[in-house]
Amino acid sequence: MTTPNKPRRAAKSTAAMKPPRTGLPQGIVATLQHKLPLYWRLMRMDRPIGTLLLLWPTLWALWLAAEGVPSLKNLLIFTLGVIVMRAAGCVINDFADRKIDGSVARTKDRPLATGAISSREAIGLFIGLCLLAFVLVLMTNLLTIELSVGGLLLAFCYPFMKRHTHLPQVVLGAAFAWGVPMAYAAEAGSLHENIWLIYLAVVLWTVAYDTFYAMVDRDDDLKIGVKSTAILFGEQDRLMTAILQILSLYALILVGDRFALGLLYYLGLAVAGGLFAYQQWLIRFRAREACFKAFLNNNWVGVAIFVGVATDYYFR
């Protein structure tokens, strides 16, 4: 009586060892399991600093447009939009640099540089991310949709500028700051003339911190012929980044005056100024790790200014 039951128990045991059905062929599942972590790295989802640096000025603009807490709808749209467009920017950047990243110590292991992801896959991912961002912006208004075209062009052009000009950081600043007029237009329905002061401040700030980033790669960039403000500024890099930071703060002081912001906002700017001084101290010897640390520290500059704007409106 027990003998016939043995094959049944064995069959159950064998069945239990089979992977759960997903509705997809096992080959596709295996490919996705292999590729998804690579796509994640290609989009820099494992390194959120770029997303944060893009997000803070966007939030400044939303709070200024709303004169306080913006609508939940716009807050979600622009938070997701920042994540998606930063990912798209990273993908097209790596596509543009796929033949030179292997020569740079910091980037030699990127998926496109190693061949783990093909150029065709990267372009497909970039297009998909841009379409997703466009779907998000369609939920806003006509002015914001029109402005989004400029943002897309800037995001696409930036990675190719380092081959033609020593000022790719300026183009990056223009791209990173473009979320400011878009967010303001979405929340307010129009563009305040003084919003361009914030735009200018963000461009100046971005050029400064991305110069720190370029200082990390300067030796490699000189060897392979890639251009940057770090190379353009040369021995005057510390002076030039300090001037850019001071000009950015001055523009933000003017923003405070034009938007009638109060003491708490200016306290936020004072904290940002202290952080700028700390960053200059970090880069005093131009050591790679210290320059990268100075770059990362700019996240707290964005936080300080946002807290200043948000608390100023909250306690009115």
N, C-alpha and C positions, 0 to 999 in steps of 0.2 A: 504493500500500500504506500510505503514511503518513497519507493524508487521513482514512480511517475512524477512525483512532486518536485524532485530535484531539478530537472530542467527548467521548470517554471520559476523556481527561486533564482536560478542562475540568470534566466531571461530578465527577471525584474532587476537584478543587480546590474546587469549590463545596461539596461535601459536607464537606470538611475545615473550611470556614469556619462551618458550622452549629454552634450551641452543643450541648454534650453533653446527651443525654436524661436527665431526672431522674425520669421517671414521673409528673410533675405538669404540668398545663397551664402554658404560659409565662406567662399572666396571673397565676396564683397565685405562681409563682416570683418574678416581678417585684414583686408586692405584698409578699412575705416579705422580699425584699432591701431594700425601702424601709422596712418597718415594724420589722424586728428591731432595727436600731440605735436606733430611737425607743423601743422597749420596754426596751432595755438602759439607755438614759438615764433612762427613767421609773423603773426599779428601782434607779437610782443605782449600777449595777455599775461605772460609770466613776469613782465616788468611794467607795472602800472604807472611809473613816474611820468611818462609822456602824457598819459590820459589825464592825470591830475593837473599837470601844468597847463593843459588845454582847457580843463574844466573850470578852474578857479576864475579866470577872467569872464567866462561865459556866465557864471553865477553872479559875478559883480554886476554885469549888464542886466540880468533878469531882475535883481533886487532894485537896481536904480530905476528901471522902467516901471516896476510895480510900486515903487516908493515903499517897499516893504516886502512881505512874502509874496512871491509870484504864484500864478495858478499852478495847481498840481499837474495839469496837463502839460504845460510848457516845461515845467521842471523835469518831468519824465522824458519828454521828447528830446530835450537838449542834453540831458545826462546820457541817454542811450545814443543820441547822435554823436556826441563827443567820443564815446567808446568805439562806435562803428567807424567813424571817419579817421580816428587815430590809427585804428587797425588797418584801414585801407591805405593810409599814408605810409605805414611801415611796410606793407606788402609792395607797394610801387617803389619805395625807396630801395628795398632789397633787390627788386627786379632790376632797377637801374644800376645797382652796385654789384650785381652777381659775378662779374668778371674781375672785380678788384677786392671784394671782401676777403677772399682767400689770402690776400697779401697783407692784411691788417690783423695784428694779434688779437684785438678785441672782437673781431667779426668773422674770423676764419671758420668758425663752427656753425654759422648760420645755415639753415636748411637749403637755401638756394646756392650758397657758396659751395657746399659739399655735394650738391646734386641730389640730395634726398627728396627735393621737390623740384619739379620741372618748371621752366619758364611759362609753359602753357597753363599749368595748374595755378601758378601765381597770378597770371592775368585773369583767369576765370574767377579766382577768389576776389581779386580787386574789383572786378565788374559787379560781382554779387554783393559785395559790401556797399558799393556806391548805390546800387539799386535799393538796398535796404535803407540807406540813409535818405534817399529820395522819397521813399514811402513815408518815412517819418516826417520829412519837411512838408509833404503834401497835407499833413494834418494841421498846418499853421495857416498863414495867409499869403496872398499873392506877392506882397513885397518881400517876405521872407523867402519864398520860392525863387523869386528873381535874384535875390542876393546869393542864394545857394549855388548858382552857376559860377559866380566868381570864386567861391570857396573851393569848388571842385577843381577849377583850372589851376588855382594856386597849389593845391595839394598834389596835383599831377606834375606840375612844372618843377617844384622844388628839387626833387632828387637829381634832376639833370643839370641844375645850375652850377654845381660844383665843378663841372668840366669846362664851363665857359666864363665864370666870374669868380672873383674872390669874395663875393658877397652872398653866398647861398643862405647864410644866416638871416639876411634881411628878407629874403623870399619866405623862409620858414616863419619869421616873425609876422609877415603879412598874412600867411596862411593860418597860423595859430590865433592871431587876433581877429580873424574874420568871424569867429563865433560871437564876437561882441555886437556888431551891428545886426547880425541875424537874430540873436536872442532879444535884443532891445526891440527890434521891429515886430517880432512875434508877440511880445507881451504888450507893447504900447500901441501897435498898429501903425507907427510912423517912426521916423528917425529924428531924434533931438540933435540939433547941430553940434552940441558939445559931446556927443557920443564919440566923435572922431578924436577928441582928446584922450579918451580911454584907449581907443584903438592905437594911437601913437604911443601912449605909455606902454602898452603891451608889446608893440613891435620893438621898442627900445630895450625893454626888459628881456625879451626873448633873444635878441642879438647878443646881449651880455651873457646870459647863462648858456646859450648854445656855443659861444666862443669858449667858455670853460670846457664844454664837451669836446670841442674841436682841438683844444690844447692837449687833451689826452691822446689824440691820434696824430698830432702834428708831425712827429718824426716819420711815421708810416706814410702819411699823406704826401710829404715832401718827396719820398722815394718813388711813389707811384703817380705823382703828378696831379693829385686831387687838390682843389683850391678851397680856402676857407678864410674867415676873418682872423683866425688865430695865426695863419701864415701871413696875411696882409699886415696885421698889426706888428708882428715880429716882436722886437724887444719892448715895444710900447703897449703890449697886450694888457698888462695890469692897469696902466693909466687909462687906456681906451675903454676897458670894461667898467672902470670906476666912473668915468665920465658918462657912459651910457646909463649906469644905474642912477646917477645923480639927476640926469635929464628925465629919466622915467619917474623918479620921485617928484620932481618939479611938475611934470605933467599931471600927476595924480593929485598934487596940491591944488592945481588949477581946477581939476575935476571936483574936488571938495568945495571949492568956492562957487563954481557954476551950478552945482546941484544942491547948494545950501546944506552941506553935510556939517556935522558938529564935532565936538571934542572926541568922541569915541572913534570916529573915523580917523582923525589925525593921530590918535594914539596907535591905531593899527599901522599907519604909515611910519610912525616912529619905530615900532617893532621891526617893520620891513627894512628901515634904514639901518638898524642895528644888525640885522641879518646880512645885509649887503656888506657892512664893515667886516663882519666875521668871515664872509666869503673871500674878501680881499686878503685877509690874514691867511686863510687856507692856501691861497695860490701864490703866496709870496716867493716860494722856491720853484714853482711850476712843476712840482712832482705830479705824476700821472694820477695816483690815487687821491691826492689832495684836490686836484682840479675836478675829478669826478665827484668827490664829496661836496665840493662847492656847488657843482651843478645840481646834485640831488637836494641840497639845502633850500633851493628855490621853491620847493613845494611849500615850505613853511612861510615864505614870503606871500604866496597866494592865499594861504590860510589866514595870515594876519590881516591882510587887506579885506578879505571876505568877512571876517569876524567884525572888523571895524565898520563896514558898510551895514551889515545885518543888525548889529547891536545898536547902531546909531538910529536906524529906523524903528527898531523895536521899542526903545525907551523914549520915544517922542511923546 
